[in-house]
Amino acid sequence: MLTIQSKTTASPVFADSLTATLNDSGTYGSDYGTNSTTSPGNGSLQGSDGIYGVTFSTWPTAVTSSTTGQAYQFWAGYGNATVKTSSFTLYSSTASAAYADVSKTDVLVTATGMSVADQAQKTNLGTTSTTWTLPTTTKTGGSIAFTVQDSSGAAVAGATMTVTPTWSGTYGTASVTPASSTTATSYTTDAAGAFSVAFTNTAPVAGATLTLTVGNAAGFGNSVNTVVITWATPVATTLTVTDPEDGVYVKTSSSNTATILVQDQFGAAVSGEAVKVSVANTTDANYSSTTTISPITTGAAGTATYTWTGGATAAGTDTFVFTSSTTAGATDSVTVTYVATVPAVATMTGYYNTTVTTSAPATLFPVDSAIYSTGTTKLALTTARKISLALPNGATESTSDDYVAVRFYGLTSASAAAQGAVVTITAAAGGHILDASNLLYQHVTS
């Protein structure tokens, strides 16, 4: 015998509400199992196998509370066997969030090979599907950390959240975890309102996709968060001239070298990439209508170099354009100016800001003291930081942290701007300088 019982706030004791009909005849739609008639040899339907199908003539359509839901209990017994019970709570299809706010969920995806942008935590996810992309070299060690919060942004601890995984695209069932399922798995948030879901795809191909649907009828109502992890083949995406700086002044007839860096969409170096080199303007010193410059090829570090000799005896310019041979739009250029005498820096003046903004630093370096946050309050060093992430690592940069913006002005002996002069900045031991790509260096030439 199997019945379903319910209780309400007004009637806190379970009472019979629906009677179940059991069937072990092997009849599709009544007995439990898949139909072997429509899928010969694959169906699980079998009569008198002790596995019963359960049907109800009606089903509860009303819920007494859209916030707390209505509790139901299965009651099952057979012969002298111990009675088994199982319970669930039914919520209204129009239920609103009770204690958690679906729009306040924060998500942090951790996996090797991710782009810098995707490594940052994404806040206030809401009901719109959010996608993270991984390279096909990422196979194991992935983790998706969810932080559940209420409408005020406070962590919701002890909440039971359900996660339903669905794989799509090209993938191997035996190669992925968690497996696709129509049955949600429950996770409980910790004191910080967080829980994590680990994932793997040991044989990834481009287009493989894992979709996680996260919900909680009691907390989110009928809303859900949707997180999508997809795999893509790394391809050359960006090309950057890393040296020399655009606009640099060099001596006429001198030999000069440009270094370029090719990276994929995840920021990783691309080796073996052929790069076309051309001179942009017919008035450039090295322009030729009859000569094609041989392509250069990137090495293991994703870099390649091109060397040329500057203007002969007269002042002039060259603008070199470097373009990926495989990816349209992956291009960069550098302009150099040839002069008979390279500007020499006679005096250097430094300025700083304790906040890193687009405005030029305006405070002079102190001559005989250190840089402080305010007064004699020292800047706070941050050691728990992913220093490969984009400034300021997803956090609010302030006047009290250890990020400092600097700017230097070089003058010639005639007190004129030493335009085009090359300057090298060196950080002391333990310090780092971030270049335009947020990569760490102890020395930066600009």
Stockholm file with secondary structure:
# STOCKHOLM 1.0

chainA/1-446         MLTIQSKTTASPVFADSLTATLNDSGTYGSDYGTNSTTSPGNGSLQGSDGIYGVTFSTWPTAVTSSTTGQAYQFWAGYGNATVKTSSFTLYSSTASAAYADVSKTDVLVTATGMSVADQAQKTNLGTTSTTWTLPTTTKTGGSIAFTVQDSSGAAVAGATMTVTPTWSGTYGTASVTPASSTTATSYTTDAAGAFSVAFTNTAPVAGATLTLTVGNAAGFGNSVNTVVITWATPVATTLTVTDPEDGVYVKTSSSNTATILVQDQFGAAVSGEAVKVSVANTTDANYSSTTTISPITTGAAGTATYTWTGGATAAGTDTFVFTSSTTAGATDSVTVTYVATVPAVATMTGYYNTTVTTSAPATLFPVDSAIYSTGTTKLALTTARKISLALPNGATESTSDDYVAVRFYGLTSASAAAQGAVVTITAAAGGHILDASNLLYQHVTS
#=GR chainA/1-446 SS CEEEEEECSSCCSCEEEEEEEEECSCCBTTBSSCCTTTSTTTCCCCTTSSCCEEEESCCCCCCSCTTTCEEEEEEECCTTSCCEEEEEEECCTTCCCSSCCGGGCEEEEECTTCCHHHHSCBCCCTTSCEEEEEETTCCSCEEEEEECBCTTSCBCTTCEEEEEEEEESSCCGGGEESCCCSSCEEEECCTTSEEEEEEEESSCCTTCEEEEEEECHHHHTTCEEEEEEEEECCCEEEEEEEESCTTEEEETTCEEEEEEEEEETTSCBCCSCEEEEEECCTTSTTCCSSCCCCCEECCTTSEEEEEEECCSSSCEEEEEEEEESSSTTCEEEEEEEEESSCCCCCEEEEEEESSCCSSCCCEECCSSSCCEEETTEECCCCCSCCTTSSTTTTSCCCTTSSCCEEEEEEECTTSCBCTTCCCEEECCTTCCEECTTCCEESEEEC
#=GC SS_cons         CEEEEEECSSCCSCEEEEEEEEECSCCBTTBSSCCTTTSTTTCCCCTTSSCCEEEESCCCCCCSCTTTCEEEEEEECCTTSCCEEEEEEECCTTCCCSSCCGGGCEEEEECTTCCHHHHSCBCCCTTSCEEEEEETTCCSCEEEEEECBCTTSCBCTTCEEEEEEEEESSCCGGGEESCCCSSCEEEECCTTSEEEEEEEESSCCTTCEEEEEEECHHHHTTCEEEEEEEEECCCEEEEEEEESCTTEEEETTCEEEEEEEEEETTSCBCCSCEEEEEECCTTSTTCCSSCCCCCEECCTTSEEEEEEECCSSSCEEEEEEEEESSSTTCEEEEEEEEESSCCCCCEEEEEEESSCCSSCCCEECCSSSCCEEETTEECCCCCSCCTTSSTTTTSCCCTTSSCCEEEEEEECTTSCBCTTCCCEEECCTTCCEECTTCCEESEEEC
//
